[in-house]
Amino acid sequence: MINWRKMMRSKKVSRSKGGDFMIILMLVLVGAFMALPLVYSVVNAFKPLEEIFIFPPRFFVINPTTQNFKTLFILTSNLWVPFSRYIFNSVFVSATVVFFHIVFASMAAYPLAKGHFPGRDKIFSLIQLTLLFSGGAMAIPQYIVMAKLGMINTYWAVILPPIAGSMGLFLMRQFMVSLHDSMLEAARIDGAGEVRIYWQIVMPLMRPAWLTLLIFAFQGIWNSTGGNFLYSEQLKLLPSALSQIQAGGIARQGVGAAASFILMIPPIITFVVTQSNVIETMSYAGIKE
């Protein structure tokens, strides 16, 4: 009897050089297409005002200038609240949300991935269901809850909702499922408690997952204005201040492009530092039942 499985293993898969070239060319074209909006935003930040409204629009800048950034710094220096206050608000809120979101998401994911209790799968199915709802659909209920708790116009109103985001819990749980139970059982036999297993064994192995979650959480909260919950100028975030500057009409379109460029820098740096972990985490993010 012919052993087809053995024959398939021994058969070497080969591709032509032309096929490899076409694959690489396709990836380069797709990558360039996806990078166009980012490049265009950077180019617009260095365009003088007359080039921004030129028709037909040009992708590249002819006479690059830094006047947009100079005007932006002049406008921010004349704000009623010091510009450093807006920066502090955004950094404080972003750092707090990212830290507690990673901690709480991983703590909740651990029993859902490795625990055995009645209703575990139903709870996880409910968490998956919440991924279908957009932030706009939850805006009114969130506002009502924050108002009932007396947290409107406080940092808590923009910190607590994203900490409880279900996307982070989903990713962490899916990654934890891939961890071998034998390793955890060996730790229990040695006398380690669940908290120690979670903190000293699971969390170090989860480094790619929580670094990926760091990217998503930071990007989401950094671009948030908090306008639905924050009314005091002392508490407003950096995107809110820059959006007020951009609202000055056509004459401030160049300043708005410079502001958008500045807001892009922290998420890009965060992604560049941690991007090597994204692919590894996403390979474990499929639904495993």
Legacy VTK file of the C-alpha trace (Angstrom):
# vtk DataFile Version 3.0
C-alpha trace
ASCII
DATASET POLYDATA
POINTS 289 float
0.000 0.000 0.000
1.350 3.385 -0.972
2.139 5.611 2.000
0.861 8.899 0.632
1.569 10.770 3.864
5.232 9.790 3.746
5.459 10.798 0.104
3.954 14.213 0.827
6.445 14.819 3.626
9.402 13.876 1.479
8.259 16.041 -1.407
9.942 19.433 -1.354
7.878 22.470 -2.192
9.627 24.833 -4.585
8.653 28.168 -6.088
10.020 29.865 -9.152
11.975 33.082 -8.879
9.249 34.784 -10.862
6.646 33.728 -8.303
8.774 35.017 -5.420
9.264 38.316 -7.240
5.526 38.731 -7.789
4.772 38.020 -4.124
7.366 40.557 -2.976
6.112 43.113 -5.490
2.531 42.655 -4.310
3.535 43.079 -0.656
5.511 46.223 -1.485
2.557 47.717 -3.374
0.098 46.895 -0.588
2.496 48.286 2.041
3.021 51.481 0.039
-0.734 51.907 -0.427
-1.340 51.519 3.327
1.448 53.996 4.132
0.100 56.723 1.814
-2.256 58.363 4.382
0.531 58.528 6.957
3.013 59.996 4.479
0.440 62.486 3.223
-0.248 63.694 6.773
3.466 64.254 7.349
3.851 66.090 4.023
0.861 68.354 4.748
2.432 69.470 8.014
5.297 71.070 6.055
3.200 72.616 3.279
2.628 76.372 3.161
-1.006 77.410 3.190
-1.148 78.120 -0.557
-0.009 74.564 -1.359
-2.613 72.958 0.890
-5.460 74.414 -1.210
-3.810 74.096 -4.617
-5.863 72.308 -7.294
-5.287 69.678 -8.425
-3.796 68.639 -5.064
-0.182 67.561 -5.029
1.118 64.720 -2.940
4.597 66.182 -2.393
5.502 69.593 -1.010
7.234 72.078 -3.313
8.387 74.708 -0.813
8.639 72.990 2.601
8.303 75.247 5.606
8.195 74.986 9.395
5.912 78.009 9.733
2.953 75.767 10.634
4.804 74.500 13.716
5.944 78.007 14.680
2.382 79.297 14.458
1.149 76.322 16.476
3.633 77.026 19.276
2.656 80.712 19.295
-1.031 79.838 19.586
-0.448 77.286 22.345
1.634 79.782 24.333
-1.334 82.187 24.367
-3.843 79.692 25.728
-5.678 80.489 28.945
-4.443 77.211 30.457
-0.699 76.439 30.081
-0.037 74.029 27.219
2.009 71.845 29.579
-1.216 71.191 31.515
-2.848 69.585 28.470
0.246 67.444 27.915
0.237 66.339 31.552
-3.462 65.446 31.379
-2.997 63.274 28.281
0.144 61.566 29.593
-1.393 60.903 33.011
-4.678 59.552 31.644
-2.951 57.450 28.959
-0.413 55.911 31.347
-3.088 55.136 33.961
-5.474 53.557 31.461
-2.771 51.452 29.785
-1.356 50.137 33.072
-4.648 49.217 34.742
-6.191 47.896 31.531
-3.320 45.428 31.087
-3.452 44.376 34.751
-7.234 43.948 34.971
-7.565 42.334 31.539
-4.882 39.752 32.352
-6.326 39.076 35.827
-9.791 38.484 34.361
-8.412 36.421 31.461
-6.502 34.009 33.725
-9.557 32.243 35.265
-11.399 32.315 31.918
-8.471 30.568 30.220
-7.207 28.212 32.937
-9.981 28.049 35.498
-12.747 25.470 35.664
-16.057 26.759 37.018
-19.706 26.633 35.923
-20.656 29.202 33.300
-17.104 29.954 32.188
-17.810 29.488 28.477
-21.056 31.470 28.672
-19.241 34.375 30.298
-16.630 34.345 27.553
-19.349 34.205 24.888
-20.916 37.286 26.464
-17.547 39.046 26.325
-17.261 38.172 22.636
-20.736 39.610 22.088
-19.674 42.975 23.521
-17.042 43.265 20.773
-19.876 43.882 18.300
-20.815 47.221 19.898
-18.975 50.376 18.880
-17.981 53.141 21.249
-20.728 55.409 19.920
-23.415 52.904 20.858
-22.165 52.905 24.460
-21.698 56.672 24.797
-25.101 57.456 26.333
-25.112 54.546 28.841
-21.549 55.433 29.887
-22.522 59.051 30.430
-25.544 58.063 32.543
-23.406 55.730 34.679
-20.693 58.358 35.168
-23.310 60.987 36.055
-24.969 58.694 38.627
-21.565 58.052 40.200
-20.750 61.774 40.293
-17.663 61.393 38.111
-18.519 63.852 35.343
-15.760 66.437 34.895
-13.182 64.278 36.670
-10.290 62.142 35.457
-12.218 59.012 36.459
-14.814 59.633 33.740
-12.211 59.099 30.993
-10.120 56.501 32.858
-12.642 53.908 34.071
-14.531 53.050 30.807
-11.456 52.116 28.716
-9.952 50.124 31.607
-12.902 47.718 31.325
-12.558 47.302 27.547
-13.466 43.804 26.368
-10.986 43.703 23.473
-8.023 43.495 25.820
-9.671 40.742 27.839
-10.379 38.791 24.650
-6.778 38.995 23.422
-5.276 38.060 26.781
-7.601 35.107 27.245
-6.893 33.753 23.767
-3.165 33.963 24.335
-3.383 32.313 27.769
-5.219 29.324 26.301
-2.003 28.358 24.498
-0.039 28.026 27.762
0.561 24.422 28.803
-1.439 23.317 31.850
1.398 20.991 32.918
3.574 23.999 33.704
0.923 25.497 35.959
0.228 22.144 37.613
3.924 21.748 38.397
3.890 25.142 40.111
0.847 24.145 42.170
2.555 20.916 43.239
5.519 22.981 44.427
3.143 24.946 46.652
2.645 28.103 44.575
-0.683 29.865 44.957
-2.777 31.177 42.097
-1.607 34.768 42.602
2.027 33.722 42.500
1.442 31.554 39.415
-0.285 34.444 37.684
2.365 37.033 38.555
5.610 35.034 38.306
4.795 32.479 35.600
1.880 33.609 33.458
2.655 37.321 33.159
6.292 36.897 31.999
5.134 34.424 29.350
2.386 36.866 28.349
4.831 39.640 27.490
4.042 39.641 23.725
0.321 39.806 24.496
0.407 42.697 26.935
2.830 44.653 24.756
0.364 44.280 21.891
-2.429 45.378 24.191
-0.288 48.359 25.180
-0.276 49.508 21.550
-4.048 49.257 21.154
-4.868 50.806 24.525
-2.430 53.695 24.157
-3.563 54.534 20.649
-7.210 54.572 21.691
-6.839 56.741 24.776
-4.176 59.092 23.373
-6.489 60.191 20.548
-9.455 60.637 22.880
-10.609 64.175 23.593
-12.765 63.325 26.610
-15.193 65.989 25.420
-18.287 64.117 26.592
-17.126 64.000 30.204
-14.627 66.863 30.733
-15.822 70.471 30.782
-13.180 72.152 32.918
-10.317 73.547 30.839
-7.865 72.407 33.515
-8.826 68.766 32.884
-9.079 68.681 29.092
-6.724 66.462 27.109
-4.192 67.433 24.456
-6.333 66.444 21.403
-9.121 68.666 22.727
-6.813 71.690 22.935
-5.382 71.089 19.473
-8.849 70.629 17.973
-9.833 74.031 19.374
-6.831 75.573 17.634
-7.714 73.837 14.359
-11.250 75.247 14.525
-10.009 78.706 13.566
-11.082 78.382 9.939
-9.255 78.041 6.639
-6.290 80.112 7.791
-5.392 77.472 10.362
-5.457 74.422 8.117
-1.666 74.324 8.051
-1.574 74.596 11.845
-4.102 71.774 12.027
-1.874 69.579 9.859
1.070 70.303 12.162
-1.046 69.463 15.215
-2.133 66.162 13.640
1.497 65.319 12.932
2.489 65.962 16.560
-0.370 63.776 17.819
0.816 60.924 15.582
4.339 60.818 17.020
3.702 59.067 20.414
1.575 56.202 18.937
4.123 55.676 16.164
6.985 55.496 18.653
4.995 53.075 20.816
4.287 50.860 17.817
7.889 50.859 16.570
9.166 49.828 20.000
6.668 46.993 20.494
5.623 45.979 16.958
7.670 42.763 16.943
5.179 41.260 19.400
2.013 42.000 17.400
2.295 39.121 14.927
3.097 36.609 17.655
0.052 37.642 19.658
-2.335 37.700 16.704
-1.345 34.147 15.787
-2.923 33.050 19.077
-5.968 35.331 18.889
-8.195 32.955 16.910
-11.208 31.525 18.688
-10.203 28.260 20.327
-13.052 26.205 21.647
LINES 1 290
289 0 1 2 3 4 5 6 7 8 9 10 11 12 13 14 15 16 17 18 19 20 21 22 23 24 25 26 27 28 29 30 31 32 33 34 35 36 37 38 39 40 41 42 43 44 45 46 47 48 49 50 51 52 53 54 55 56 57 58 59 60 61 62 63 64 65 66 67 68 69 70 71 72 73 74 75 76 77 78 79 80 81 82 83 84 85 86 87 88 89 90 91 92 93 94 95 96 97 98 99 100 101 102 103 104 105 106 107 108 109 110 111 112 113 114 115 116 117 118 119 120 121 122 123 124 125 126 127 128 129 130 131 132 133 134 135 136 137 138 139 140 141 142 143 144 145 146 147 148 149 150 151 152 153 154 155 156 157 158 159 160 161 162 163 164 165 166 167 168 169 170 171 172 173 174 175 176 177 178 179 180 181 182 183 184 185 186 187 188 189 190 191 192 193 194 195 196 197 198 199 200 201 202 203 204 205 206 207 208 209 210 211 212 213 214 215 216 217 218 219 220 221 222 223 224 225 226 227 228 229 230 231 232 233 234 235 236 237 238 239 240 241 242 243 244 245 246 247 248 249 250 251 252 253 254 255 256 257 258 259 260 261 262 263 264 265 266 267 268 269 270 271 272 273 274 275 276 277 278 279 280 281 282 283 284 285 286 287 288
